[in-house]
Amino acid sequence: MAGPRKPVVEVRRSQRRRRTVSAYRDGERVVVLIPDQFSRAEESEWVDRMLARLAAREGRLVRSDAELVARASRLIKLYLTEYGNQAVPGSVRWVSNQNGRWGSCTPADRSIRLSHRIQEMPDWVIDYVLLHELVHLIVPSHNAQFWALVGRYPKTERARGYLEGVAAVVGTA
């Protein structure tokens, strides 16, 4: 059984670079920028080091159900405090079977599900979608009271615009 595939690495040397090293993903490739005066041994050492940093950074982006629960608690404290237990979900989890919505809420069993498609979106977008679903625990419909509560989140319009842009490009939600 084969292990994970090692990424294609492109090393770019720069005469202007003196001490700094950086790396970024460009599609399937990893580009590592190093000073021109580095030896081959230093280059190899820095490539390994930068690949490890990228992997660690990307590993932190994996968002868990437990993180969603903590995020929901934080949002309730910030925006829905006066609703107490009425705003607390029974469960919050990521799902991969939601391709036509960003999230959903079932008030009857107090469950909230967020589409895996938003896992890599910015935190402020995830917060908006989660708050939207938390508000459904208080107000099941999309009436004026619902939008007033969702509107407490300062980045509501920005997040809605972001999601509309993604939907327009992808053609869903």
CNS distance restraints for C-alpha pairs under 8 A (distance, minus, plus):
assign (resid   7 and name CA) (resid  28 and name CA) 6.82 0.50 0.50
assign (resid   7 and name CA) (resid  29 and name CA) 6.14 0.50 0.50
assign (resid   7 and name CA) (resid  30 and name CA) 6.70 0.50 0.50
assign (resid   8 and name CA) (resid  28 and name CA) 6.99 0.50 0.50
assign (resid   8 and name CA) (resid  29 and name CA) 4.95 0.50 0.50
assign (resid   8 and name CA) (resid  30 and name CA) 6.24 0.50 0.50
assign (resid   9 and name CA) (resid  29 and name CA) 5.75 0.50 0.50
assign (resid   9 and name CA) (resid  30 and name CA) 4.82 0.50 0.50
assign (resid   9 and name CA) (resid  31 and name CA) 5.90 0.50 0.50
assign (resid   9 and name CA) (resid  32 and name CA) 7.20 0.50 0.50
assign (resid  10 and name CA) (resid  29 and name CA) 7.03 0.50 0.50
assign (resid  10 and name CA) (resid  30 and name CA) 6.18 0.50 0.50
assign (resid  10 and name CA) (resid  31 and name CA) 4.83 0.50 0.50
assign (resid  10 and name CA) (resid  32 and name CA) 6.23 0.50 0.50
assign (resid  11 and name CA) (resid  31 and name CA) 5.91 0.50 0.50
assign (resid  11 and name CA) (resid  32 and name CA) 4.86 0.50 0.50
assign (resid  11 and name CA) (resid  33 and name CA) 6.05 0.50 0.50
assign (resid  11 and name CA) (resid  34 and name CA) 7.27 0.50 0.50
assign (resid  11 and name CA) (resid  47 and name CA) 7.99 0.50 0.50
assign (resid  12 and name CA) (resid  31 and name CA) 7.13 0.50 0.50
assign (resid  12 and name CA) (resid  32 and name CA) 6.13 0.50 0.50
assign (resid  12 and name CA) (resid  33 and name CA) 4.92 0.50 0.50
assign (resid  12 and name CA) (resid  34 and name CA) 6.31 0.50 0.50
assign (resid  13 and name CA) (resid  33 and name CA) 6.03 0.50 0.50
assign (resid  13 and name CA) (resid  34 and name CA) 5.08 0.50 0.50
assign (resid  13 and name CA) (resid  35 and name CA) 5.46 0.50 0.50
assign (resid  13 and name CA) (resid  36 and name CA) 4.65 0.50 0.50
assign (resid  14 and name CA) (resid  33 and name CA) 7.30 0.50 0.50
assign (resid  14 and name CA) (resid  34 and name CA) 6.35 0.50 0.50
assign (resid  14 and name CA) (resid  35 and name CA) 5.12 0.50 0.50
assign (resid  14 and name CA) (resid  36 and name CA) 4.90 0.50 0.50
assign (resid  15 and name CA) (resid  35 and name CA) 6.17 0.50 0.50
assign (resid  15 and name CA) (resid  36 and name CA) 5.04 0.50 0.50
assign (resid  15 and name CA) (resid  37 and name CA) 7.51 0.50 0.50
assign (resid  16 and name CA) (resid  35 and name CA) 7.26 0.50 0.50
assign (resid  16 and name CA) (resid  36 and name CA) 7.98 0.50 0.50
assign (resid  17 and name CA) (resid  34 and name CA) 6.80 0.50 0.50
assign (resid  17 and name CA) (resid  35 and name CA) 4.65 0.50 0.50
assign (resid  17 and name CA) (resid  36 and name CA) 7.12 0.50 0.50
assign (resid  18 and name CA) (resid  35 and name CA) 5.40 0.50 0.50
assign (resid  18 and name CA) (resid  36 and name CA) 7.95 0.50 0.50
assign (resid  19 and name CA) (resid  34 and name CA) 7.86 0.50 0.50
assign (resid  19 and name CA) (resid  35 and name CA) 6.37 0.50 0.50
assign (resid  20 and name CA) (resid  34 and name CA) 6.77 0.50 0.50
assign (resid  20 and name CA) (resid  35 and name CA) 7.07 0.50 0.50
assign (resid  21 and name CA) (resid  32 and name CA) 7.23 0.50 0.50
assign (resid  21 and name CA) (resid  33 and name CA) 5.58 0.50 0.50
assign (resid  21 and name CA) (resid  34 and name CA) 4.90 0.50 0.50
assign (resid  21 and name CA) (resid  35 and name CA) 7.19 0.50 0.50
assign (resid  21 and name CA) (resid  46 and name CA) 7.58 0.50 0.50
assign (resid  22 and name CA) (resid  32 and name CA) 5.81 0.50 0.50
assign (resid  22 and name CA) (resid  33 and name CA) 5.25 0.50 0.50
assign (resid  22 and name CA) (resid  34 and name CA) 7.01 0.50 0.50
assign (resid  22 and name CA) (resid  50 and name CA) 7.19 0.50 0.50
assign (resid  23 and name CA) (resid  30 and name CA) 6.78 0.50 0.50
assign (resid  23 and name CA) (resid  31 and name CA) 5.45 0.50 0.50
assign (resid  23 and name CA) (resid  32 and name CA) 4.29 0.50 0.50
assign (resid  23 and name CA) (resid  33 and name CA) 6.06 0.50 0.50
assign (resid  23 and name CA) (resid  50 and name CA) 6.20 0.50 0.50
assign (resid  23 and name CA) (resid  51 and name CA) 7.88 0.50 0.50
assign (resid  23 and name CA) (resid  54 and name CA) 7.64 0.50 0.50
assign (resid  24 and name CA) (resid  30 and name CA) 5.70 0.50 0.50
assign (resid  24 and name CA) (resid  31 and name CA) 5.47 0.50 0.50
assign (resid  24 and name CA) (resid  32 and name CA) 6.78 0.50 0.50
assign (resid  24 and name CA) (resid  54 and name CA) 7.53 0.50 0.50
assign (resid  25 and name CA) (resid  29 and name CA) 5.79 0.50 0.50
assign (resid  25 and name CA) (resid  30 and name CA) 4.50 0.50 0.50
assign (resid  25 and name CA) (resid  31 and name CA) 6.19 0.50 0.50
assign (resid  26 and name CA) (resid  30 and name CA) 5.95 0.50 0.50
assign (resid  26 and name CA) (resid  31 and name CA) 6.79 0.50 0.50
assign (resid  30 and name CA) (resid  51 and name CA) 7.93 0.50 0.50
assign (resid  32 and name CA) (resid  47 and name CA) 6.65 0.50 0.50
assign (resid  32 and name CA) (resid  50 and name CA) 7.40 0.50 0.50
assign (resid  34 and name CA) (resid  38 and name CA) 7.28 0.50 0.50
assign (resid  34 and name CA) (resid  43 and name CA) 7.40 0.50 0.50
assign (resid  38 and name CA) (resid  42 and name CA) 5.67 0.50 0.50
assign (resid  38 and name CA) (resid  43 and name CA) 6.11 0.50 0.50
assign (resid  39 and name CA) (resid  43 and name CA) 6.11 0.50 0.50
assign (resid  40 and name CA) (resid  44 and name CA) 6.14 0.50 0.50
assign (resid  41 and name CA) (resid  45 and name CA) 6.17 0.50 0.50
assign (resid  42 and name CA) (resid  46 and name CA) 6.04 0.50 0.50
assign (resid  43 and name CA) (resid  47 and name CA) 6.03 0.50 0.50
assign (resid  44 and name CA) (resid  48 and name CA) 6.30 0.50 0.50
assign (resid  45 and name CA) (resid  49 and name CA) 6.21 0.50 0.50
assign (resid  46 and name CA) (resid  50 and name CA) 5.93 0.50 0.50
assign (resid  47 and name CA) (resid  51 and name CA) 6.09 0.50 0.50
assign (resid  48 and name CA) (resid  52 and name CA) 6.26 0.50 0.50
assign (resid  49 and name CA) (resid  53 and name CA) 6.33 0.50 0.50
assign (resid  50 and name CA) (resid  54 and name CA) 6.15 0.50 0.50
assign (resid  51 and name CA) (resid  55 and name CA) 6.15 0.50 0.50
assign (resid  52 and name CA) (resid  56 and name CA) 6.12 0.50 0.50
assign (resid  53 and name CA) (resid  57 and name CA) 6.11 0.50 0.50
assign (resid  54 and name CA) (resid  58 and name CA) 6.06 0.50 0.50
assign (resid  55 and name CA) (resid  59 and name CA) 5.94 0.50 0.50
assign (resid  56 and name CA) (resid  60 and name CA) 6.36 0.50 0.50
assign (resid  57 and name CA) (resid  61 and name CA) 6.80 0.50 0.50
assign (resid  58 and name CA) (resid  62 and name CA) 7.19 0.50 0.50
assign (resid  61 and name CA) (resid 120 and name CA) 6.94 0.50 0.50
assign (resid  62 and name CA) (resid 119 and name CA) 7.53 0.50 0.50
assign (resid  62 and name CA) (resid 120 and name CA) 7.90 0.50 0.50
assign (resid  63 and name CA) (resid  67 and name CA) 6.43 0.50 0.50
assign (resid  63 and name CA) (resid  68 and name CA) 7.68 0.50 0.50
assign (resid  63 and name CA) (resid 119 and name CA) 6.49 0.50 0.50
assign (resid  64 and name CA) (resid  68 and name CA) 6.53 0.50 0.50
assign (resid  64 and name CA) (resid  93 and name CA) 7.94 0.50 0.50
assign (resid  64 and name CA) (resid  94 and name CA) 7.59 0.50 0.50
assign (resid  65 and name CA) (resid  69 and name CA) 6.41 0.50 0.50
assign (resid  65 and name CA) (resid  92 and name CA) 6.59 0.50 0.50
assign (resid  65 and name CA) (resid  93 and name CA) 4.85 0.50 0.50
assign (resid  65 and name CA) (resid  94 and name CA) 6.20 0.50 0.50
assign (resid  66 and name CA) (resid  70 and name CA) 6.41 0.50 0.50
assign (resid  67 and name CA) (resid  71 and name CA) 6.02 0.50 0.50
assign (resid  68 and name CA) (resid  72 and name CA) 6.02 0.50 0.50
assign (resid  68 and name CA) (resid  92 and name CA) 6.33 0.50 0.50
assign (resid  68 and name CA) (resid  93 and name CA) 6.73 0.50 0.50
assign (resid  69 and name CA) (resid  73 and name CA) 6.32 0.50 0.50
assign (resid  69 and name CA) (resid  91 and name CA) 7.63 0.50 0.50
assign (resid  69 and name CA) (resid  92 and name CA) 5.94 0.50 0.50
assign (resid  69 and name CA) (resid  93 and name CA) 7.91 0.50 0.50
assign (resid  70 and name CA) (resid  74 and name CA) 6.31 0.50 0.50
assign (resid  71 and name CA) (resid  75 and name CA) 6.23 0.50 0.50
assign (resid  71 and name CA) (resid 127 and name CA) 7.50 0.50 0.50
assign (resid  72 and name CA) (resid  76 and name CA) 6.11 0.50 0.50
assign (resid  72 and name CA) (resid  88 and name CA) 7.97 0.50 0.50
assign (resid  72 and name CA) (resid 130 and name CA) 6.88 0.50 0.50
assign (resid  72 and name CA) (resid 131 and name CA) 7.37 0.50 0.50
assign (resid  72 and name CA) (resid 134 and name CA) 7.63 0.50 0.50
assign (resid  73 and name CA) (resid  77 and name CA) 6.29 0.50 0.50
assign (resid  73 and name CA) (resid  88 and name CA) 7.56 0.50 0.50
assign (resid  74 and name CA) (resid  78 and name CA) 6.25 0.50 0.50
assign (resid  75 and name CA) (resid  79 and name CA) 5.90 0.50 0.50
assign (resid  75 and name CA) (resid  80 and name CA) 7.30 0.50 0.50
assign (resid  75 and name CA) (resid 127 and name CA) 7.46 0.50 0.50
assign (resid  75 and name CA) (resid 131 and name CA) 6.61 0.50 0.50
assign (resid  76 and name CA) (resid  80 and name CA) 4.66 0.50 0.50
assign (resid  76 and name CA) (resid  81 and name CA) 5.76 0.50 0.50
assign (resid  76 and name CA) (resid  87 and name CA) 6.74 0.50 0.50
assign (resid  76 and name CA) (resid  88 and name CA) 7.48 0.50 0.50
assign (resid  76 and name CA) (resid 131 and name CA) 7.90 0.50 0.50
assign (resid  76 and name CA) (resid 134 and name CA) 7.91 0.50 0.50
assign (resid  77 and name CA) (resid  81 and name CA) 4.97 0.50 0.50
assign (resid  79 and name CA) (resid 149 and name CA) 7.76 0.50 0.50
assign (resid  79 and name CA) (resid 152 and name CA) 6.33 0.50 0.50
assign (resid  79 and name CA) (resid 153 and name CA) 7.00 0.50 0.50
assign (resid  80 and name CA) (resid  84 and name CA) 7.39 0.50 0.50
assign (resid  80 and name CA) (resid  87 and name CA) 6.88 0.50 0.50
assign (resid  80 and name CA) (resid 149 and name CA) 7.81 0.50 0.50
assign (resid  83 and name CA) (resid  87 and name CA) 5.88 0.50 0.50
assign (resid  83 and name CA) (resid 138 and name CA) 7.78 0.50 0.50
assign (resid  84 and name CA) (resid  88 and name CA) 7.23 0.50 0.50
assign (resid  86 and name CA) (resid 137 and name CA) 6.74 0.50 0.50
assign (resid  86 and name CA) (resid 138 and name CA) 6.24 0.50 0.50
assign (resid  87 and name CA) (resid 134 and name CA) 6.07 0.50 0.50
assign (resid  87 and name CA) (resid 135 and name CA) 6.88 0.50 0.50
assign (resid  87 and name CA) (resid 137 and name CA) 5.76 0.50 0.50
assign (resid  87 and name CA) (resid 138 and name CA) 6.11 0.50 0.50
assign (resid  88 and name CA) (resid 110 and name CA) 7.85 0.50 0.50
assign (resid  88 and name CA) (resid 134 and name CA) 7.48 0.50 0.50
assign (resid  88 and name CA) (resid 137 and name CA) 7.79 0.50 0.50
assign (resid  89 and name CA) (resid 110 and name CA) 4.99 0.50 0.50
assign (resid  89 and name CA) (resid 111 and name CA) 5.93 0.50 0.50
assign (resid  89 and name CA) (resid 112 and name CA) 6.89 0.50 0.50
assign (resid  89 and name CA) (resid 134 and name CA) 7.12 0.50 0.50
assign (resid  89 and name CA) (resid 137 and name CA) 7.39 0.50 0.50
assign (resid  90 and name CA) (resid 109 and name CA) 6.80 0.50 0.50
assign (resid  90 and name CA) (resid 110 and name CA) 4.84 0.50 0.50
assign (resid  90 and name CA) (resid 111 and name CA) 5.43 0.50 0.50
assign (resid  90 and name CA) (resid 112 and name CA) 7.94 0.50 0.50
assign (resid  91 and name CA) (resid 110 and name CA) 6.74 0.50 0.50
assign (resid  91 and name CA) (resid 111 and name CA) 4.79 0.50 0.50
assign (resid  91 and name CA) (resid 112 and name CA) 6.08 0.50 0.50
assign (resid  92 and name CA) (resid 111 and name CA) 6.08 0.50 0.50
assign (resid  92 and name CA) (resid 112 and name CA) 4.74 0.50 0.50
assign (resid  92 and name CA) (resid 113 and name CA) 5.79 0.50 0.50
assign (resid  92 and name CA) (resid 114 and name CA) 7.75 0.50 0.50
assign (resid  93 and name CA) (resid 112 and name CA) 6.57 0.50 0.50
assign (resid  93 and name CA) (resid 113 and name CA) 5.11 0.50 0.50
assign (resid  93 and name CA) (resid 114 and name CA) 6.30 0.50 0.50
assign (resid  94 and name CA) (resid 113 and name CA) 5.72 0.50 0.50
assign (resid  94 and name CA) (resid 114 and name CA) 4.92 0.50 0.50
assign (resid  94 and name CA) (resid 115 and name CA) 5.85 0.50 0.50
assign (resid  94 and name CA) (resid 116 and name CA) 5.70 0.50 0.50
assign (resid  95 and name CA) (resid 113 and name CA) 6.20 0.50 0.50
assign (resid  95 and name CA) (resid 114 and name CA) 6.02 0.50 0.50
assign (resid  95 and name CA) (resid 115 and name CA) 5.25 0.50 0.50
assign (resid  95 and name CA) (resid 116 and name CA) 5.62 0.50 0.50
assign (resid  96 and name CA) (resid 115 and name CA) 5.96 0.50 0.50
assign (resid  96 and name CA) (resid 116 and name CA) 5.28 0.50 0.50
assign (resid  96 and name CA) (resid 117 and name CA) 7.73 0.50 0.50
assign (resid  97 and name CA) (resid 115 and name CA) 7.38 0.50 0.50
assign (resid  98 and name CA) (resid 102 and name CA) 7.26 0.50 0.50
assign (resid  98 and name CA) (resid 103 and name CA) 7.54 0.50 0.50
assign (resid  98 and name CA) (resid 114 and name CA) 7.81 0.50 0.50
assign (resid  98 and name CA) (resid 115 and name CA) 5.37 0.50 0.50
assign (resid  98 and name CA) (resid 116 and name CA) 7.73 0.50 0.50
assign (resid  99 and name CA) (resid 115 and name CA) 7.07 0.50 0.50
assign (resid  99 and name CA) (resid 117 and name CA) 7.68 0.50 0.50
assign (resid  99 and name CA) (resid 172 and name CA) 7.29 0.50 0.50
assign (resid  99 and name CA) (resid 173 and name CA) 7.19 0.50 0.50
assign (resid 100 and name CA) (resid 172 and name CA) 5.82 0.50 0.50
assign (resid 100 and name CA) (resid 173 and name CA) 4.57 0.50 0.50
assign (resid 101 and name CA) (resid 115 and name CA) 7.02 0.50 0.50
assign (resid 101 and name CA) (resid 172 and name CA) 7.83 0.50 0.50
assign (resid 101 and name CA) (resid 173 and name CA) 4.84 0.50 0.50
assign (resid 102 and name CA) (resid 114 and name CA) 6.06 0.50 0.50
assign (resid 102 and name CA) (resid 115 and name CA) 5.22 0.50 0.50
assign (resid 102 and name CA) (resid 117 and name CA) 7.37 0.50 0.50
assign (resid 102 and name CA) (resid 118 and name CA) 6.92 0.50 0.50
assign (resid 102 and name CA) (resid 129 and name CA) 6.95 0.50 0.50
assign (resid 102 and name CA) (resid 173 and name CA) 6.72 0.50 0.50
assign (resid 103 and name CA) (resid 112 and name CA) 7.36 0.50 0.50
assign (resid 103 and name CA) (resid 113 and name CA) 5.53 0.50 0.50
assign (resid 103 and name CA) (resid 114 and name CA) 4.17 0.50 0.50
assign (resid 103 and name CA) (resid 115 and name CA) 5.59 0.50 0.50
assign (resid 103 and name CA) (resid 129 and name CA) 6.58 0.50 0.50
assign (resid 103 and name CA) (resid 130 and name CA) 7.48 0.50 0.50
assign (resid 103 and name CA) (resid 133 and name CA) 6.88 0.50 0.50
assign (resid 104 and name CA) (resid 112 and name CA) 5.79 0.50 0.50
assign (resid 104 and name CA) (resid 113 and name CA) 5.31 0.50 0.50
assign (resid 104 and name CA) (resid 114 and name CA) 6.50 0.50 0.50
assign (resid 104 and name CA) (resid 133 and name CA) 6.28 0.50 0.50
assign (resid 105 and name CA) (resid 110 and name CA) 7.09 0.50 0.50
assign (resid 105 and name CA) (resid 111 and name CA) 5.73 0.50 0.50
assign (resid 105 and name CA) (resid 112 and name CA) 4.46 0.50 0.50
assign (resid 105 and name CA) (resid 113 and name CA) 6.40 0.50 0.50
assign (resid 105 and name CA) (resid 133 and name CA) 5.63 0.50 0.50
assign (resid 105 and name CA) (resid 134 and name CA) 7.71 0.50 0.50
assign (resid 105 and name CA) (resid 136 and name CA) 6.61 0.50 0.50
assign (resid 105 and name CA) (resid 137 and name CA) 7.43 0.50 0.50
assign (resid 106 and name CA) (resid 110 and name CA) 5.62 0.50 0.50
assign (resid 106 and name CA) (resid 111 and name CA) 5.31 0.50 0.50
assign (resid 106 and name CA) (resid 112 and name CA) 6.55 0.50 0.50
assign (resid 106 and name CA) (resid 137 and name CA) 7.84 0.50 0.50
assign (resid 107 and name CA) (resid 111 and name CA) 6.71 0.50 0.50
assign (resid 107 and name CA) (resid 136 and name CA) 6.95 0.50 0.50
assign (resid 107 and name CA) (resid 137 and name CA) 5.26 0.50 0.50
assign (resid 107 and name CA) (resid 140 and name CA) 7.03 0.50 0.50
assign (resid 110 and name CA) (resid 137 and name CA) 6.62 0.50 0.50
assign (resid 112 and name CA) (resid 133 and name CA) 6.56 0.50 0.50
assign (resid 112 and name CA) (resid 134 and name CA) 7.59 0.50 0.50
assign (resid 114 and name CA) (resid 118 and name CA) 7.58 0.50 0.50
assign (resid 114 and name CA) (resid 129 and name CA) 7.78 0.50 0.50
assign (resid 114 and name CA) (resid 130 and name CA) 7.39 0.50 0.50
assign (resid 115 and name CA) (resid 119 and name CA) 7.51 0.50 0.50
assign (resid 118 and name CA) (resid 125 and name CA) 7.96 0.50 0.50
assign (resid 118 and name CA) (resid 126 and name CA) 6.65 0.50 0.50
assign (resid 119 and name CA) (resid 126 and name CA) 7.42 0.50 0.50
assign (resid 121 and name CA) (resid 125 and name CA) 6.44 0.50 0.50
assign (resid 121 and name CA) (resid 126 and name CA) 6.77 0.50 0.50
assign (resid 122 and name CA) (resid 126 and name CA) 6.61 0.50 0.50
assign (resid 123 and name CA) (resid 127 and name CA) 6.04 0.50 0.50
assign (resid 124 and name CA) (resid 128 and name CA) 6.19 0.50 0.50
assign (resid 124 and name CA) (resid 155 and name CA) 7.02 0.50 0.50
assign (resid 124 and name CA) (resid 159 and name CA) 6.99 0.50 0.50
assign (resid 125 and name CA) (resid 129 and name CA) 6.35 0.50 0.50
assign (resid 125 and name CA) (resid 159 and name CA) 5.07 0.50 0.50
assign (resid 125 and name CA) (resid 162 and name CA) 7.65 0.50 0.50
assign (resid 125 and name CA) (resid 163 and name CA) 7.81 0.50 0.50
assign (resid 126 and name CA) (resid 130 and name CA) 6.05 0.50 0.50
assign (resid 127 and name CA) (resid 131 and name CA) 5.94 0.50 0.50
assign (resid 128 and name CA) (resid 132 and name CA) 6.03 0.50 0.50
assign (resid 128 and name CA) (resid 150 and name CA) 7.96 0.50 0.50
assign (resid 128 and name CA) (resid 153 and name CA) 7.11 0.50 0.50
assign (resid 128 and name CA) (resid 155 and name CA) 7.37 0.50 0.50
assign (resid 128 and name CA) (resid 156 and name CA) 6.20 0.50 0.50
assign (resid 128 and name CA) (resid 159 and name CA) 6.44 0.50 0.50
assign (resid 129 and name CA) (resid 133 and name CA) 6.39 0.50 0.50
assign (resid 130 and name CA) (resid 134 and name CA) 6.13 0.50 0.50
assign (resid 131 and name CA) (resid 135 and name CA) 6.07 0.50 0.50
assign (resid 131 and name CA) (resid 150 and name CA) 6.68 0.50 0.50
assign (resid 131 and name CA) (resid 153 and name CA) 7.95 0.50 0.50
assign (resid 132 and name CA) (resid 136 and name CA) 6.68 0.50 0.50
assign (resid 132 and name CA) (resid 150 and name CA) 5.86 0.50 0.50
assign (resid 133 and name CA) (resid 137 and name CA) 7.09 0.50 0.50
assign (resid 134 and name CA) (resid 138 and name CA) 7.38 0.50 0.50
assign (resid 135 and name CA) (resid 139 and name CA) 6.02 0.50 0.50
assign (resid 135 and name CA) (resid 140 and name CA) 7.72 0.50 0.50
assign (resid 135 and name CA) (resid 146 and name CA) 6.61 0.50 0.50
assign (resid 135 and name CA) (resid 149 and name CA) 6.82 0.50 0.50
assign (resid 135 and name CA) (resid 150 and name CA) 6.71 0.50 0.50
assign (resid 136 and name CA) (resid 140 and name CA) 4.51 0.50 0.50
assign (resid 136 and name CA) (resid 141 and name CA) 6.93 0.50 0.50
assign (resid 136 and name CA) (resid 146 and name CA) 7.41 0.50 0.50
assign (resid 139 and name CA) (resid 143 and name CA) 7.96 0.50 0.50
assign (resid 139 and name CA) (resid 145 and name CA) 7.36 0.50 0.50
assign (resid 139 and name CA) (resid 146 and name CA) 5.68 0.50 0.50
assign (resid 140 and name CA) (resid 146 and name CA) 7.92 0.50 0.50
assign (resid 141 and name CA) (resid 146 and name CA) 6.94 0.50 0.50
assign (resid 142 and name CA) (resid 146 and name CA) 5.52 0.50 0.50
assign (resid 142 and name CA) (resid 147 and name CA) 6.66 0.50 0.50
assign (resid 143 and name CA) (resid 147 and name CA) 6.48 0.50 0.50
assign (resid 144 and name CA) (resid 148 and name CA) 6.07 0.50 0.50
assign (resid 145 and name CA) (resid 149 and name CA) 6.29 0.50 0.50
assign (resid 146 and name CA) (resid 150 and name CA) 6.29 0.50 0.50
assign (resid 147 and name CA) (resid 151 and name CA) 5.76 0.50 0.50
assign (resid 148 and name CA) (resid 152 and name CA) 6.73 0.50 0.50
assign (resid 149 and name CA) (resid 153 and name CA) 7.99 0.50 0.50
assign (resid 150 and name CA) (resid 156 and name CA) 7.16 0.50 0.50
assign (resid 151 and name CA) (resid 156 and name CA) 6.00 0.50 0.50
assign (resid 152 and name CA) (resid 156 and name CA) 7.88 0.50 0.50
assign (resid 155 and name CA) (resid 159 and name CA) 5.95 0.50 0.50
assign (resid 156 and name CA) (resid 160 and name CA) 6.10 0.50 0.50
assign (resid 157 and name CA) (resid 161 and name CA) 6.11 0.50 0.50
assign (resid 158 and name CA) (resid 162 and name CA) 6.19 0.50 0.50
assign (resid 159 and name CA) (resid 163 and name CA) 6.17 0.50 0.50
assign (resid 160 and name CA) (resid 164 and name CA) 6.07 0.50 0.50
assign (resid 161 and name CA) (resid 165 and name CA) 6.10 0.50 0.50
assign (resid 162 and name CA) (resid 166 and name CA) 6.30 0.50 0.50
assign (resid 163 and name CA) (resid 167 and name CA) 6.03 0.50 0.50
assign (resid 164 and name CA) (resid 168 and name CA) 6.07 0.50 0.50
assign (resid 165 and name CA) (resid 169 and name CA) 6.32 0.50 0.50
assign (resid 166 and name CA) (resid 170 and name CA) 5.98 0.50 0.50
assign (resid 166 and name CA) (resid 171 and name CA) 7.92 0.50 0.50
assign (resid 167 and name CA) (resid 171 and name CA) 5.12 0.50 0.50
assign (resid 167 and name CA) (resid 172 and name CA) 4.96 0.50 0.50
assign (resid 167 and name CA) (resid 173 and name CA) 5.69 0.50 0.50
assign (resid 168 and name CA) (resid 172 and name CA) 7.16 0.50 0.50
